[in-house]
Amino acid sequence: MKPFLRIARGLGRYPMALAASVLCSLAVAMLWGGNIGAVYPVLEVCLNGKSVQQWIADDITEAETDIAEYNAQLVALPKPGEANATEATDLQRRHLQDDIKSCEETITNRQWVQPYAEYLPKDPFYTVLVFMTILLAATALKNLFIVANLVTTTWAVQKTTLDLQNEYTEKVLALDMAAYDKFGTSQLVTHFTESIEHVSKGLHVLLGASVREPLKIIVCGVGASLISWRLMLFTLMIAPPTALLISTLSRKIRRTLKAHVSDSVHLNRLVFQSVMSLPAIQAYGMEKPMAHEVDLAGDERMRRSVKISFWIAMTKPVTELAGITAVALSLVAGAYLVLNQQTDLFGIQMTDRPLTISQMLIFFGMMVGMSDPARKLTDVYSNLQIGIAAADRVAEILDEESRLAYNPNSVSDAVAGDRNSDTSAETASDAAHASSTLFTDGRVEFRSISFGYLADQSVLDEVTLSVESGETVCIVGSNGCGKSTLAKLLLRFYDPHDGQVFIDGVDLAEVDPRVVRRAISFVAQTPAMIDDTVSANIRFGTDGASEEEVIKAAKLARADEFIVNLGKQYDTEVGFDGNRLSGGQKQRIALARAFLRNPAILVLDEATNQIDQHSEQMIYDALRDYARDRTCIFVSHRPEVFELCDRIIVMDQGKVVASGAPEELLNTCPPFAKLFAANLDLLSSRQAA
């Protein structure tokens, strides 16, 4: 409940829409009860052949006559303290005094209304026409307020939902990699597409129907209490057990909803996996098994949905039965009081004066007016429960604490300025300025690093490694030895469990991760492409770059030669994930993007593993020109990259076991020889040829 209320407080950012929505709900409720009450003068006055003015005068005369009669009875009773005074006479005296007080209130009320009644027609039929016209006008006005209420509510809720989506997106993009590992892509996407939508519906209900319908109940309750508040409380005896039963059902709904969200996450995970692995699925003939697995997950989600619908459906007969019971009680009790002209029920005083048929009908109408919004509150309550359960799941992401802590008083913050700057462009500019101030040489040092992705799994074990400024090195080793993990630690995707990582003598644990990453350009094995133009993809991460700088970077990366042959050259759309480009073209665009940032350190993680030999050679030519006087770190299995490197670093089972020139390592390092002996001989023969 707390996460939902925390999100709901966001509605307060739009006070005008919030106030307009509440005022419109209040107006709708007042007109709802007023329309029912408007029937009273028609029933009580006009249909008895009287004008309103005559009815008021007769009511005042009748009340005055009753007062005189009650006073006469009081005089006849023995006074308190006299010898013949008893408890029965004292009780009768109090009843008579209450009756006199009731008659005096009637006279006061009628005298207050009397001047305004003079504006009404003297003829009863025309009076009926006036009241029916007022009733129609009030109904039309009520509908206008309903429309205004829906519009203002939707506007405030959609703005709040947009704020929540933006906050969620910013949080997801700022999560560390360990959090991504924890939640997974499917869960993060499901919460954005489904959970936030459920929260939005809950907010709409919270501000709309959950305000409007209870106000209707309150207005009708006030109207019924003006006739007989005791009788109203008597008919509402059914409310406490009904509330208890609905509360029990709501707990079941919320538990089932949480499981349903987990089912949705699992189903989306399977769908994502199927789509992303489609070539492999088709190549190995796994269409039917994968479809069956998705079907099973969908069936489980469907069963949970039916269960939710069952519990929600159970709340409807409960509230409807409670409403009918309350109306029936009011009708039976009222009929007894009217037909027998009694004021007591089971010895309990219900009214000060016997009810008329018209009063009873209006009381009954008010009870019906309470039961209808009470019935609608069933759907309101169900949608609120769905929104509350969804808010709990969204809050898990929003409340996730970053594991990448840093010293807020570090040099990087002093340079970068306020962490909560107004725009991403300002943030990027601040990070770039701080990075260029902190990291100028690009000297990298890993000092006694130990790390594992899981608590019981060690990937790196006491790794100590230095890369000098301007040096080009290649980290090699068998799969799973930890070489790519070193690159991730350098980029502060993760922090080591033990040890420290330094750039230019600055401990990265003390620096804002954004500042660290601004000093490094990273080219992955599968480059990320945004669904935009070639130019936008090269400029990605360097928004302030001019078109000339973009073209210069593309030429340096040997990408310009194919870009100029595209339909719209640099304005050509690359498609989703760059699906209109080849692997080599995407890799060269990624390289141009890295060059454009002009970083102190360049990291390439298996960047040429999935491209053809021609594209690979072009990338090596580009790197040969770019790497001069710049720190470059390759993570690769390709011996072709060795000619670019000053030193080869060999890792095995989470440790650095050797470093040096390839020829030296062939003779002194068995793990290196095992990996590259055959490849180096082949490479040497090619070069000789």
Protein Blocks (a to p, Z undefined) as FASTA:
>chain_A
ZZmmmmmmmmmmmmmlmmmmmmmmmmmmmmmmmmmmmmmmmmmmmmnopafklmmmmmmm
mmmmmmmmmmmmmmmpccehiaklcfklmmmmmmmmmmmmmmmmmmmmmmmmmmmmmmpc
fbfklmmmmmmmmmmmmmmmmmmmmmmmmmmmmmmmmmmmmmmmmmmmmmmmmpcfklmm
mnommlmmmmmmmmmmmmmmmmmmmmmmmmmmmmmmmmmmmmmmmmommlmmmmmmmmmm
mmmmmmmmmmmmmmmmmmmmmmmmmmmmmmmmmmmmmmmmmmnopmmmmmmmmmmmmmmm
mmmmmmmmmmmmmmmmmmmmmmmmmmmmmmmmmmmmmmnopabeehiafbfbdcdfklmm
mmmmmmmmmmmmmmmmmmmmmmmmmmmmmmmmmmmmmmpccfbdcdfkbmklmmnopfkb
fbfklmmmmmmmmmmmmmmnopacdehiacdfbfklcfbghiacdddehiacdddddehi
lmmmmmmmmnomaccfbdcddeehiafklpcfklmmmmpccddfbdcdddddfklmmmgo
pambcfklmmmmmmmnommmmmmmpmnlmmpcebjhhlmbcfklmmmmmmmmmmmnopab
dcdehklmmccfklmmmmmmmmmmmmgopacddddfbfklmmmpmbdcddeehiafbgcd
fklmmmmmmklmmmmmmmmmmmmmmmmZZ
